[in-house]
Amino acid sequence: MELTLNQLKQYDGTDPSKPIYIGVRGRIFDVSTAKSFYGPGGSYALFAGKDASRALAKMSKNDEDVIGSLDGLSEKELGILADWERKFEAKYPIVGSLSA
């Protein structure tokens, strides 16, 4: 499955009949099993239905960082993102990829 960022927004947890997806480095993870974290009211709900790559790399919960751009990130931040990516791979199924 390939989704655009606009299509990914449908999977933000607000519609209980749909899964919750998060984009990380071009891949889409189904995080529905962690609804308490990523669903509405959850501590990471702002990542749901979005590409959270930059925010994860910066360990940020600022809206402006919840984007896919990795431009200007330090080596340390890219390493942090790689760690997050490994955690996501271990816990959640990859269901697709993000298209431009």
C-alpha positions in Angstrom: 0.0 0.0 0.0 1.3 3.4 -0.9 -0.3 6.6 0.7 0.3 10.3 0.2 0.7 12.4 3.4 -2.8 13.7 2.7 -4.2 10.1 2.6 -2.2 9.2 5.8 -4.2 11.9 7.7 -7.3 9.6 7.5 -5.5 7.2 9.9 -5.0 9.5 12.9 -7.2 7.6 15.3 -10.2 9.8 15.2 -12.2 7.2 13.2 -12.5 4.1 15.4 -13.2 2.0 12.3 -9.7 2.7 10.9 -6.3 1.7 12.0 -3.8 4.2 13.4 -0.8 4.8 11.1 2.5 6.7 11.6 5.0 7.4 8.9 8.7 7.0 9.7 11.4 7.5 7.0 9.0 6.8 4.1 7.4 3.7 5.7 4.0 3.4 7.3 3.6 1.6 10.6 0.3 0.4 12.0 0.5 1.5 15.7 -3.2 0.5 16.4 -2.1 -1.8 19.2 -0.8 1.2 21.1 -4.0 3.2 20.9 -3.5 4.5 24.4 -0.3 6.3 23.2 -1.2 7.2 19.6 -5.0 7.5 19.7 -6.9 10.6 20.6 -5.8 11.9 24.0 -2.7 9.8 24.0 0.7 11.3 24.8 1.9 10.8 21.2 -1.4 11.4 19.4 0.1 14.3 17.5 2.2 11.8 15.5 -0.9 9.7 14.4 -1.7 10.1 10.7 1.5 12.0 10.0 5.1 11.5 9.1 6.8 11.7 12.5 10.4 11.3 11.3 11.8 14.7 12.2 10.0 14.9 15.5 11.3 11.4 16.5 14.9 12.4 15.5 14.7 15.6 17.6 12.7 13.9 20.4 10.2 16.8 19.9 6.5 17.1 20.4 6.3 20.4 18.6 3.8 20.5 15.7 6.3 22.1 13.4 8.6 19.1 13.8 6.0 16.5 12.9 7.1 16.3 9.3 9.2 14.0 7.1 12.0 16.4 6.3 15.4 15.3 7.6 17.1 18.4 6.3 19.6 19.9 8.7 19.5 17.1 11.3 22.7 16.3 13.1 24.4 12.9 13.0 23.2 12.4 16.6 19.6 13.2 15.7 19.8 10.8 12.7 21.1 8.1 15.1 18.2 8.8 17.4 15.8 8.4 14.5 17.5 5.1 13.6 17.0 3.9 17.1 13.3 4.8 17.0 12.9 3.1 13.6 14.3 -0.1 15.1 11.9 0.1 18.0 9.0 0.6 15.6 10.2 -2.3 13.4 10.2 -4.6 16.5 6.8 -3.6 17.8 4.6 -2.6 14.8 3.8 -4.0 11.4 4.9 -2.1 8.3 1.8 -1.7 6.2 3.0 0.5 3.3 5.1 3.4 2.2 4.7 7.1 1.8 4.6 8.6 -1.7 5.3 12.1 -2.7 
